[in-house]
Amino acid sequence: MNNNYQSWQAWVQQVMKHMEKQQQMINQLTQKIEQLQMNEHPKTVIEKIEYHFDQLKIDTLEGTLQIGLTPNGSDAADIGDFYANQGQMPPQQDPVLHQLQKYMNTDIPQWMNQYTRDHDIPVTDHHKEQIIADVRKQLSQRIEHYKNQNPDLDDAGLVNQVQNEIRHSIAQYFDSFQGDGTS
């Protein structure tokens, strides 16, 4: 009987040691889980976004229209520079700006009407006014751009370059535009 008691006692000790090891392992795993939970922040990964603009339908046009008078694919920093220089010199002090403002008031509306008629692009008068207003806001920056690009350019050459850019940019916009009703 004594032998039976010892084997029973040995078995209990063995089970107790095994339980202690399991408890230690549970404690270690619990600590690791807590550390991982504290260190891990939820991360959002966006693999790919595709826009299909040909599927959009615009019912109302509101806000500022940027048709992009930026030749040679200017980057975002250049655009910020354009806005920083906006309105530095009033039209009455800058003959080039004054001449371009006059051009925007008289020639461009007629040119736009002819272009949209020739290319059968339905554009409302309100939309055309928004385009003109947007281009008008960019004139000072475009003048500065061409002055910096070619400091020896005289006023007539400067006016001519900006006028060509205006017509080219508006034509590109109209060519990619699907129309918004009758004008």
C-alpha positions as CSV (number, residue, x, y, z in Angstrom):
1,M,0.0,0.0,0.0
2,N,2.9,2.3,0.7
3,N,4.0,1.9,-2.9
4,N,0.5,2.8,-4.2
5,Y,0.5,6.0,-2.0
6,Q,3.9,7.1,-3.5
7,S,2.8,6.6,-7.0
8,W,-0.3,8.6,-6.3
9,Q,1.7,11.4,-4.7
10,A,4.2,11.3,-7.6
11,W,1.3,11.5,-10.1
12,V,-0.2,14.5,-8.3
13,Q,3.2,16.3,-8.2
14,Q,3.6,15.7,-11.9
15,V,0.2,17.1,-12.7
16,M,0.9,20.1,-10.5
17,K,4.2,20.8,-12.3
18,H,2.4,20.5,-15.6
19,M,-0.3,22.9,-14.5
20,E,2.3,25.4,-13.4
21,K,4.0,25.3,-16.7
22,Q,0.7,25.7,-18.5
23,Q,-0.2,28.7,-16.3
24,Q,3.2,30.3,-17.0
25,M,2.6,29.8,-20.7
26,I,-0.9,31.3,-20.5
27,N,0.6,34.4,-18.6
28,Q,3.2,34.8,-21.3
29,L,0.7,34.6,-24.1
30,T,-1.6,37.0,-22.4
31,Q,1.2,39.5,-22.1
32,K,2.1,39.1,-25.8
33,I,-1.5,39.6,-26.8
34,E,-1.7,42.8,-24.7
35,Q,1.5,44.1,-26.3
36,L,0.3,43.4,-29.8
37,Q,-3.1,45.1,-29.1
38,M,-1.3,48.2,-27.8
39,N,1.2,48.4,-30.7
40,E,-1.2,47.6,-33.5
41,H,-3.2,50.5,-34.9
42,P,-5.9,49.7,-37.5
43,K,-4.5,50.3,-40.9
44,T,-6.6,51.0,-44.0
45,V,-5.0,50.0,-47.3
46,I,-6.6,51.2,-50.5
47,E,-5.1,49.2,-53.3
48,K,-6.6,50.9,-56.4
49,I,-9.3,53.5,-57.1
50,E,-10.6,53.9,-60.6
51,Y,-12.8,56.8,-61.7
52,H,-14.9,56.6,-64.8
53,F,-15.8,60.2,-65.6
54,D,-17.6,59.1,-68.8
55,Q,-20.3,57.6,-66.5
56,L,-20.9,60.7,-64.4
57,K,-23.9,63.0,-65.1
58,I,-23.7,66.6,-64.0
59,D,-27.0,68.2,-63.3
60,T,-25.8,71.5,-61.9
61,L,-22.5,73.3,-62.3
62,E,-21.5,75.3,-59.3
63,G,-18.3,76.6,-57.8
64,T,-15.0,77.6,-59.4
65,L,-14.2,76.1,-62.8
66,Q,-10.5,75.5,-63.3
67,I,-9.9,74.9,-67.0
68,G,-6.2,75.0,-66.6
69,L,-4.1,77.7,-68.2
70,T,-1.0,75.9,-67.2
71,P,1.2,74.9,-70.2
72,N,3.8,72.2,-69.9
73,G,1.9,70.4,-67.2
74,S,2.8,72.6,-64.2
75,D,2.8,70.9,-60.8
76,A,0.8,71.7,-57.7
77,A,3.6,74.0,-56.3
78,D,3.3,76.2,-59.4
79,I,-0.4,76.5,-59.0
80,G,0.1,77.7,-55.4
81,D,2.5,80.2,-56.7
82,F,0.0,81.5,-59.2
83,Y,-2.6,82.1,-56.5
84,A,0.0,83.7,-54.2
85,N,0.7,86.4,-56.9
86,Q,-2.9,87.0,-57.7
87,G,-4.0,90.6,-57.9
88,Q,-0.6,92.2,-57.4
89,M,-1.1,94.9,-59.9
90,P,-4.5,96.6,-60.7
91,P,-5.5,96.5,-64.4
92,Q,-5.1,100.3,-64.9
93,Q,-1.4,100.1,-63.9
94,D,-0.5,97.1,-66.1
95,P,-1.2,97.7,-69.8
96,V,-0.9,94.0,-70.6
97,L,-3.4,92.9,-68.0
98,H,-5.8,95.8,-69.1
99,Q,-5.5,94.7,-72.8
100,L,-6.2,91.0,-71.8
101,Q,-9.2,92.0,-69.7
102,K,-10.6,93.9,-72.7
103,Y,-9.9,90.8,-74.8
104,M,-11.8,88.7,-72.3
105,N,-14.8,91.0,-72.4
106,T,-15.1,91.5,-76.2
107,D,-13.3,88.9,-78.3
108,I,-13.5,85.7,-76.1
109,P,-17.3,85.6,-75.8
110,Q,-17.6,85.9,-79.6
111,W,-14.9,83.3,-80.1
112,M,-16.5,80.9,-77.7
113,N,-19.9,81.3,-79.4
114,Q,-18.3,80.6,-82.8
115,Y,-16.3,77.6,-81.5
116,T,-19.2,75.9,-79.8
117,R,-21.4,76.5,-82.9
118,D,-18.7,75.1,-85.3
119,H,-18.1,72.1,-83.1
120,D,-21.8,71.6,-82.2
121,I,-21.1,71.7,-78.4
122,P,-24.1,72.8,-76.4
123,V,-22.9,75.2,-73.7
124,T,-25.2,77.5,-71.7
125,D,-24.4,81.2,-71.6
126,H,-24.0,80.9,-67.8
127,H,-21.4,78.2,-68.2
128,K,-19.5,80.4,-70.7
129,E,-19.6,83.3,-68.2
130,Q,-18.1,81.0,-65.6
131,I,-15.3,80.0,-67.9
132,I,-14.5,83.6,-68.7
133,A,-14.6,84.5,-65.0
134,D,-12.2,81.6,-64.2
135,V,-9.8,82.6,-66.9
136,R,-9.9,86.2,-65.8
137,K,-8.8,85.2,-62.3
138,Q,-5.7,83.5,-63.8
139,L,-4.6,86.3,-66.1
140,S,-2.1,88.0,-63.6
141,Q,-0.4,84.6,-62.9
142,R,-0.1,83.8,-66.6
143,I,1.4,87.2,-67.4
144,E,3.9,86.7,-64.6
145,H,4.6,83.1,-65.9
146,Y,5.5,84.4,-69.4
147,K,7.5,87.4,-68.1
148,N,9.6,85.0,-66.0
149,Q,9.9,82.5,-68.8
150,N,11.0,85.1,-71.3
151,P,12.0,88.5,-69.7
152,D,12.9,90.0,-73.1
153,L,9.4,89.6,-74.4
154,D,7.7,92.9,-75.2
155,D,4.1,93.7,-74.2
156,A,2.6,92.8,-77.6
157,G,4.3,89.4,-77.6
158,L,3.2,88.8,-74.1
159,V,-0.4,89.6,-74.9
160,N,-0.2,87.4,-78.0
161,Q,1.1,84.4,-76.0
162,V,-1.5,84.7,-73.3
163,Q,-4.3,85.1,-75.9
164,N,-3.1,82.0,-77.7
165,E,-3.0,80.1,-74.4
166,I,-6.5,81.2,-73.5
167,R,-8.0,80.1,-76.8
168,H,-6.1,76.8,-76.7
169,S,-7.1,76.0,-73.2
170,I,-10.8,76.8,-73.7
171,A,-10.8,74.8,-76.9
172,Q,-9.3,71.8,-75.1
173,Y,-11.9,72.2,-72.4
174,F,-14.8,72.3,-74.9
175,D,-13.4,69.4,-76.8
176,S,-13.4,67.2,-73.7
177,F,-16.8,68.6,-72.5
178,Q,-20.0,66.7,-73.4
179,G,-22.3,69.7,-73.3
180,D,-24.8,71.0,-70.8
181,G,-27.9,71.9,-72.7
182,T,-28.8,74.6,-75.2
183,S,-26.9,77.9,-75.2
